[in-house]
Amino acid sequence: MPFVGQHSARAYAPGAVMLLDNLGDSSASRAKRYEIDERRMTARLVRSYVSDPAAVTETGGSVQDLPGGKTLV
C-alpha cells in the first residue's frame, strides 16, 4: 500500500513519531510508529496498528497513546 494521506502526527518521545495513515484508498486506515534518525535523515517503521474489521477515517481522525500501553486509533 502507498504512504498517502498521513495526518495527526505526534512526537511521543525524542526521535519518535506516531501518525495516522489513510493508505491512499478508501478500504482502511492505520496508525504507524516511526523512529527518526535526524543525523542520517531516515525513519524506521517500528509498529503498525490496524483494526479488524477495517476502519476508515475519511475526514479527520487521529491516534493517541493511552495509559496501560494501549493506543487509540
Secondary structure, 3 states (H helix, E strand, C coil): CCCCCEEEEEEEECCEEEEEECCCCCCCCEEEEEEEECCCCEEEEEEEECCCCCCCCCCCCCCEECHHHCEEC
